[in-house]
């Protein structure tokens, strides 16, 4: 479906809406509007398509879209029609459409009450919620502005797992100083620091206004301590705002007591969760005073029709069961991937892993994955039974959730927090609260990193982990295109691989994931073999006697680089060598790579940090004989060096022979000069002497170099001088004069 089809489908919707209101059918392709002539709509559309064609490069981005996505794209024309045709009553229509969306989202997420606000920018609703809180806690804020906040300034706490630009956006749009926004970690023992900071705010007469936490970061898949954060927000009377993928997990759990809300407001990114482009962001927040909502522009009437109409079309075409199945499939795919990753010793999971998932043996994992695959194919919900999975080893998780309240120990030792937890337990009647349910859920974002053993890491350069993970993600992308893998940079850990079903071009299936896991096992075997063989290569280089040098190759994940050093330029520090030595090393290593490529294409030419050439090894398997490869490079280098020395010796011998031949010829020429007499060579007198006594033309035998014994010998080639008159005639004819000619016979030149 191209732009023209989208345009035509939008025309049909407009025509249908026009027929209902009048008997006459409106036409779009008019030739005149008033007195101003306009072009045909097809001509305008053709021109528009030509403008964007240069950026699309012939790709049709609308191919393969489902009917729901096509309807959402076409609904923007209806939004424009609503904005133009009903300027006075469009607020009523938008309010009604948004109410329908709100009821459907409440039923989907099992939320008892709330108001929906649709917006185009991700930070719009957060800023307006802060403004509503300011109007609620500071009655004079609407008239005095920031002066009302001077005596008791507000404080906003933001998790680093949220949008990175959220803190700066809040300060910029509200005019707050940077001291009013604190970015603090909200998981593990960091909650104690946050609690201490909140207490310091109260002591300094600062008002904790809002806490913005993440329940499943789209970037790293980590989760804040929702239980502890919710307790802090209740204790310090701060508004709790949540964003993240785990909000969609509320639709997968039956919660009998719907009155227990997970937060005061929830941020939904439906374009990712539903896989429909051009959908707006939706923020659901609890009921507040109508005056505060209107003052903060949070009422449905303040929403744009270009946000509400596409949202309404998407939710009307997708029922709650379809959306829940999509969320469930994403969770099950992530669960299956995590169940496989926790059994791999050299894989470290960086994202959130609930305690219901434990490491299992390879046999148990195979049976578990088989059951999961069959259950997902049949549309069943797979629940992991932690009692049936045996714990083999402890896994290291970045964000350990063993410090959650109600588990090992509470991060807050205050009695009031304990009382709040007891009250929640009584309200739930020994049932898990929504924050606890979310903490025990799978985040549909899995981030993991390949890491060799801890002892092996210290033996290699610091960028080795990044190179290995970059190679792994590139190979997996080529092997299984259906599973999209990203490479992200995690602070203090380096590059890591990231998987999310929502980011794939088409939602992956169980078969796609199974194929991906098979390729992952194969590539991990290659990585493990390469890392193990690196130690063997290092030992071989150490005992090579200086002939081979290990080269650090930045950005190369293969076995490594080896440089052959000629005998004349063997040095541990090649950077201090003269330019002649560096050129000689580059030359012989380039010839070495060209020679090795004739036997195996796995060799390639590399360049180290010092700028010198080297032989580069690629990835290897477990059966690769690294010692044989190193010996092949060494022996080939020795052969090249020996042949190079032979050529240099021959060149020196030839140069010396040429010098000796030139010396003998010069000596014979001087003897001939004395024999002919000096008068013949005087410019004026010589011509008279030559006229009365013409000289006899003589020739000098040439010299040749015998390469077998290195001696200069006389040859039958005769070298004689050309008369001056012939040389002048040659110059007049613009020809190159012959200074010397050769003649095989001994007869004089006539």
N, C-alpha and C positions, 0 to 999 in steps of 0.2 A: 504494500500500500504506500503510494507516494504522496507528495504534497497535494497533488491535484485531487486524489481520491478523498483525502481528509477534507479538502475544501468542498468537494461535491457532497460528501455526507453531511457537512455542516449546513449546506444550502438546503438539503432535504429536510433537516430538522427545522430550519427557519421557515421553509415553505409550509410544513405541517402545522407549525404554531400559527402561521398567518391564516391558514384556511379555517382554523377553529374560531378566530375572532372576526372574520369577514368572509363574504361570499366571493370577493375578487381575489385572485391569486397574485401576490406581489412578484415582480420579476427583478432579478438582480442585475441582469445585463442590459442596463438602460443606456441609451445613446446620449441622453441629455439630462442634466440635473439643473432645473431652472433654465438659465440661459447659457450655462457653461457646459460645453460638450465634454464627455469623458470617453476613455478608451474602453474597448471590450474587456470583460473580466478575464477572459482566457489570455489575452495579450499581456495584461498586467501580471497574471500568474506565471506566465512563461518568462517574463523578465525577472521576476523574483526568484524563480528556480535557477535561472542562469547566474544570478548573483551569488547564491550559496553553493552552486555546483563546484566552484573552485576550491571551497573549503571541505566539501564532502569527498572529493576525489573519486567520484563515481559510485560511492557506497550509498546504499539505500538504507538509512537507519530505521525505517519503519517496516522493514520486512520481518515477518515472523511474529508480529504483535497479535495478541489475542483480542477478542471482541471488547473486553472490559477496558483495556488500554486505549483502543481506538475510540471507544465512547467517551473516555475521559478527555482525550485530546480534542475530540469534536465538541465537548461541552463548553470549551472556552468561547466558542462562538455564541452559545446560548447565554453565557455569562455577560458577554458584550451586549447581546440583545436585551437582557434584563437590565443592565446598567443604562441603556439608551431608551428603551421603550417605556419603562416604569420608573421615571426618576423620583416621583413623589412617594410611591408605595413600595419601593424595592426593599426598604428596611424591614417591612412586615414579611415579605417573601423570604428574605435572607434569614430572618429569625426563625421562621417556620422550618426552613430547610435545615438549619443548624440544630434545631431541636430534634428533628428526626435522626440526624447524625449522632447527637449526644445520647439519645436513648439506645441506639444500637451499640455504641461504644461502651456504655454502662453495662449493658447486658453481656457484651463480649468479655470485658475485664472484670465482671462481677463486682462492680462498684455500685453502692446503694444510691448515692447522690453526687451531684457535681455539675459543673457548667463547662461547656466546650468553647474554646476560642481558637479559631483558625487564623494562621498568620504565615507570611512568606519567609521571613527571616527567623533563624533559629533563636536569636536572643531577644526578639521583640516581646514575647509574653513574659519573660523573666524580668525585664526592666519594668513592665507595667505592673507586675505583681509586687515588685519592690515599692513602686509608687503607691500602690494601694495600701501596703503596710505602713508606709510613711504617713499617709493620710489618716490611718487608723490610730497609730501610736502618737502622732504629733498633730493635735487638732489645729494648730496655727500654721502648719506647713503650707496649706493652700494659699494663705495670704502673705506670710513672711518669707516663705522659701527657705533657703539654707540657714538663715538667721535663727529659725526655730530649732535647728539641729545643733546649734553651736554649743549650748550648755550640756547636752547629752547626745553626742554624735552616735549614729548607728554603726553597726558592724555586720558585715556579710561574710559568711564562711563558704568557700568554694573548694570542692575536691579537685585535685590535679587530674583526676580521671575524666573530668568533664571537658567541654570544648576548650582548647587552649586559649582562645581569644575572648573567653567569656568575662574574665576579670577586667581586662582593659575596656571591653565594650560597656560594661556596667559603669565604670568610672567615667568614661567619655560621655555616655548618653545622660547620666544623672548629674554630672558635674561634681562627683565625689573625689576627694583626695585618695591617693593609693593606700593610706592608712586605714580607710574604711573597709577595704576588701582584703581578706586574709585567705591565702591559698594554703590549705593544710591537708595532710593525709588523714584519712578517716577509716583506717583499718588497723587491726592488731593493737599494739601498744601505743600507737600514735593517738588513739582516742584519749589517753591520759593527758597528753599535751594539749589537745583541743579542749578538754574539760578545764584544765588549768587556765587556758587563755580566756575561756568564757567567764570564769570566776574573776580573772583580772579585769575583764571588761565591766562587770558589775561593780567591782570595787572602784574603778575609775569613772563611774557614772556613764558608761557607754551601754547602748541598747543593742543586744543581739537581735538583729532584724530577721535574717533568713539564713538557712543552711541549705546549700545546694550539693547534693550527693549523687553518686553514680551507682546504678544497679546493673552493671554490665557494660563496660566501656566498649564502644564500637572499634576503638583503635587497639587496645591491649587485652580486652576480654576480662579485665579485673573488676572486682566488686568491692564496694565499700562495706564496712560493718553496719549493715542497715539496722540491726537490732540496737546496737549502741548509739547510733546516730539518732534514731527515733526517740530513744530514751532521753538523750541530751536535748533534743528539740522540745519535748514535753516539759522537761525540768526547767529550762530557761525560757520557755514561752516564745520560741522562735519558729518561724514558718519553715516547714520542711518541703523542699522541692526535689523531685527525683527525675532522672533521665537515664536511659539505657535500655538494652535489649530485654532485660528480665521483666520489664513491665508487660511485655506480651505473654510472659509465662503465667500471669494471673488468670488467663483464660483456660489454662490447662489443669487447674486445681479447683476442686469443689470446696468452697469455703462456706460452711453453714452460717456463720455469723458475718454477714456482709457489712455490718455497722463498723467493724474494726477496719479502719482505713489504713493503707500502707503509708500514705503521706498526705500533705495538704494540697499538693499539686503534682501532676504527672506530665511529662513531656514525651510526646509520641512522634516518631519520625516514620510516617506511614509510607513514604515513598520507598524506604528500604524494607520495612516489614511486609508490605503488600507487593512489592516489586512493580509498582506502577509509577512511571515518571510523572513529573509535574504536579504531584499531589502536595498540598500545603502541610506545614507542621501543625499539630494539634496539641493544645495544652488544656488539660482537665484540672479544674480546681474546685475546692469545696465552696459551698454557698457562703456568701458574705452579704453585708448590707448593700442594697441596690445603689444607694448614693455613692458608696465607695467604688463600686464597679463602674458606675458611669463616670465618676471623676477620673478613674485610671484608664478609661476607654477600653474596658474589658467586656463590655456587653456584646451580645451577638450582632446588634445593629451597627457596631463599629467594624465588623468584618467586611472584607471586600467580596463582592460577588465572584471575582475571579479565584477566590480561595474556597468559598463555600460550595459553589455549583459543581466543580470537579470532585470535591470530597463527597458530596451527596450522590453523584452518579456512581462513584466507585463503591460506596457502601451499599447502595441499592442493588448493584449487580452482584455483589459478593455477600452471601449470608454468613452468619456467625460460624456455622459448621465448616464452610470452606476456608475461612480465615484461620480457625483453630487447627484444622488439619495442616495448613501451611506452617503454622508455628510448631506443631507437634513434629512434623517432618524435619524441620531445622534442628530441633532439640535432639531428635533421635540420631540424625547424621553426626552431630557433634559428640553425642554420647558414644557412638561406635568408634569414632576417631580417637577419643580420649581413652577408651578401653584398650585400644591397641597401643597407644603411645606410652601408657604407664608400664607396659611390660618391656619396653626397650631400654636397656641400661644407659645408652648414650644419648637419650632424649630427655630434655628437661622441659617441663610444661611451665610456661610463664603466666598463663591465664588462670582464671578462677576454676578450681576443681572442688566440688563438694565432697564431704566425707563419706557419702554413700558409695563413692567409687574408690576401690582399693586395687592395688596391684594383684595380678593373678598370673598363674603359670601359663606357659604357651599352650598346653593341651586344654586347660580350662578356658583360655581365651578363644581358642578355635571353636569350641562348642558353644560358648556364649555368643560369639559373632554370628554363628550359623543360625542360632535361635532368633537373634535380633533381626537378621536379614529376612527370615521367614515371617516373623511377626509384623515387620514394617510392610512387607509386600502384601500381607493380608489386611493391612490397615489397623492393626492392633497397637495399643500403647504398651511399650516395653518398660517394665519397672525393674530396676536393678535390685536384686536381693543381696544385701551386704553379708548376710549370714552364710550364703552359699559360695562366696568368693573367698578363697584362702589368701591370707596376707603373706607374701613371699619376702618382700623387702620394703623398706621405707622409701618413699619418694620425697624429694625436696620440692616444695611448692613455694613460690615467691611470697604470696600472701597467705600465710598460715591462718586458717580460720578456727584453730583450736582455742584461740583467746576470746571467742565470742561469749557474751553474757549468757549464763545458763548452761555453759559447757564446763571447761576446765576451771577457769577463773574469770572473774569480771574485770574488765579494764577500768571500771570505776568502782571504787571501794566506798563510796558515799552511801549512807543509810537510805537517803531519799531515793537514789536510783534503785536500790534493792526493793524498796517499797513499791516503786513503779512497776518493777518486773513482777512482783507478787500480785499486784492488782491486775496486770495483764493476764497472768496465769489464771487468776480466778475468773476473769471475764471469758477467757477461752475455754474454761472447763477442761483443763489439761489438753487442749488442742493447740497446735502450733499457730502462732500469729502469722500474718502475711509477711512481715520482714523475715521471720525464720524460714518460712516456706521458700521465699526467694533465695535466701542464702544457701539452701539445700538443693537449688535447681542448677541445671546445666545452662551455661551461657552459650548461645550459638555463635561464639567467636572463640576459636581455639588458637592459641599462640604457643609455639614450641620452638626449641632451639637444639640443634645438634651440638653436643659437647663431648669430646673425648674424655678419658679418665683424668682426674684432677692432677695426678702425677705427670701425665703426658703433656698437659697444657703448658706447664712451666718450661718444657724443653723446646717449645716452638715460639716463633714471634707472635706478638700480640694480635696481629691482624689475621692470624690463621683461622680463627673461628668465623670471622666475617666472610672470608673467602670460601670456606667450606659451605656455609649456609647459603651464600649467594649462588654457588654452583648447584646446590641441591634444589633450590627453588626454580632455577632455570631448567634443569633436567626434568623435574616433575611437571612443569608447565608444558614442555614439549611432549612428554609421554602421555599425559592425560589432560587434554584441553578442556574437558567438561568441568574439572575441579580447578577453580581459580585460586591461586596462592599468591599472597602479597609478601613482600619483604619489608619489615619495619625495623626501626632503630629504637632499642630500649636502653634507657640510661643505665650505665654501669654493667650492662650485659652484652651489648653489641647487637648485631643483626639477628632477627628471629623470623620464622615463617608464621604466617597468619592465614587462617582459613575461616570463612564465614559463608554459609549457604546463601545468604542474602546478596552477596557481592558477585556471585557467579552470573555469567551471561544468561544462562537458563538454569532454573532450579535443578540441582543435581539429584540423581536417583541413587538408590542403593547399589545398583550395578556399577554406576560411575565411581562411587566411593570404594567399592570392592576392588575395582581395577586400579584405583589410586593407591590403595594399601599394598597391593602386589608390587607395583612399581616402587613404592617407598621401601619395601623390604630389599629389593634388588639394589637400589641406589645406596642404601645404608651399608650393605655388604661391601660395596666398592669403597665407600668412605672409610669404613673401618680398616679395610685392607690397605688403603693408601696411607692412613695415619700410622698403622703398624710398620709398614715398609719404610716410612721416613726415618725411623730409628736405625734400621738396617743400612740405609743409604748414608746416614751420618757416620756410622762406624766404618763403612768402606772408605769414605773420604778421608777419615782420620789416618788410616794406614796406607794411603795411596802414595806417600812419600812426597807430597807437594805437587804431584803432577795434576791432580784434580782439586778443584776448589768448589766448596758449596756456596751457592749464590741464593740470596734472599730475593724472591720475586714478589713484589707487591701486586695484589689482585689476582694471584694465580693459586688455584686450589689443588693443583696436581701434585705429583710426587716431589717436585722441586726442580731446581736448576743446578747444573754442573758446568763448570768452566775448565777447559784444558789450558794449562799454562806451559808454554815452551820452556826449554831448559835455560835459555838465556834470560828469561824474564819471570822466573818463579819468585814470588814475594807474597807474604801474608797480607800486605797492604798494597793493593793494586792502584789505589788512588795516588800514591806517591811516585809511581813509575813515570818516566818521561813519555812524551807524545809518541816517540818512535816505538816504545814498548807497547803502549796501548793499541796503536795501529796494528802491530804484529799479532797481538792477542785477538783482536777483533777479526783479523783476516783468517787466522788459522781456525777459529771457532766457526766462522761462517762456512769455510770449506768443510769443516767437520760435520756440520748439520746437513749440508748438501750431500755429503758422502753417506751419512746415516740414513737419510730419507730414501736412498736407493734400496735399502734393505727393509726399512720399517717406516711407515708414515706417521707413527706415533711421536717421533722426534720433531721438535720445532725449534725455531730460533727465538731466543728470549734476550732480555736486557735487564741487568741488575740495577740496583740503586746507584751504583758508581758509573752507569752509562756504558759498561762494557758488555759485549755479546757473550752468550753462553748457550749451552744445550739445555732445552727445556723438556722435562718428562711430564706426561699427562697422568690421568688416573690409571690405577692398576688394580688388579684383582688379587685374590689370596694366593693363587698359584704362580704369580709372576716371579721370576728369578731376578731380583734386583741386582744381585752381585754380578750376574752375567751381563746385564745392561751396563753397569758401571765399567766392567772390564772391556766391553765392546767399545765404549767411548774412549777409554784409556788407550787400548791397542790401536784404534783408528787414529787417535791423535798422535801416537808415537810414529805410526807409518807416515802420516802426513808431514810430521816434523822431519823425519828422515829423508823423505823425497824432497822436501823444501831445502834441507841442507845440501843434498846432492846437486840440486839446481843452482843453489848459491855458489857451491864450489866450482861448478862448471862455468858459471858466469864470471867468477873471479879469474879462472884460467883463460877464458876467452878474452877478457879485458886485458890481462897481462900479455897474451899473445899478440893482440892488436897493437898494443903499445910497442912491443919488440919489433913487429913488422914495420910499423911506421918509422921507428928509429933506423932500421937497416935501409929502408927506401930513402930516407933523408940522407943517410951517409953516402949511398951510391949516387944520389943526385948531386951532392957536393963534389964527389970525385969526378963526375962527368963534367961539371962546371969547370974544374981546374984543367981537365984535359982539353976542352974546347978553347979555353983562354978567356980572360976577362974582357978583352976588347970586343968580343962578339956580343956582349951584354950591355955595352954602353949605348945609350939611345941613338946618338948621331954617328958615332964611329962604327958601331956594330953593323949598321946597314951597309956601309961601304965595305967593311971586311967581308961580310956575307956575300956581297955582290961580286967581289973579285975572287973570293974563295968560298964557294957555297959549302955549308956544313953537311956532313953526312948524317942522314937520319939514323939514329940508334934507338934502341928500346931497352927497357929494364925489365927483367923477369919479375913477375909478381911473387907474392908470398902466400902460403896457405898454412892453416893450423891443423896439425894432426891431433884429433881429440883422444886418440888412444894412448899416445905417449906424451902429449902436451908440448910437442916441439914445433918450431917454426921451420918450414921447408919451402924451397923454391918450387914454383909451379911453371907450367908451360904457358901460362897466360902472360902476354907481353904488354907492358905499359909504356907508352911513348907519348911525347909531347905533341901538341897540335901547333902547326905554324901560326904565326901572328896574323898573316893575311887571311887564312881560313876563318880564324876567330872573328876578324872584322866583318867578313862577309856574312857570317852567321848572325852577328848583331844587327847588321843592316836589314836582314830578312826577318828580324824579331823572332829568331829561334834561339833555343838554349844552346850555347856553345859547349862543345865537348872538350873538357879539359884533358881527358885521357880516354883512350880507346883500347880495346882488347883485341888481340889477334893471336890465334892459336899457332900459326906458322911462324917461323923465324925469319921469313923474308921481309926486307925493308919495305916501308910504306911508300908507294909511288906518289 
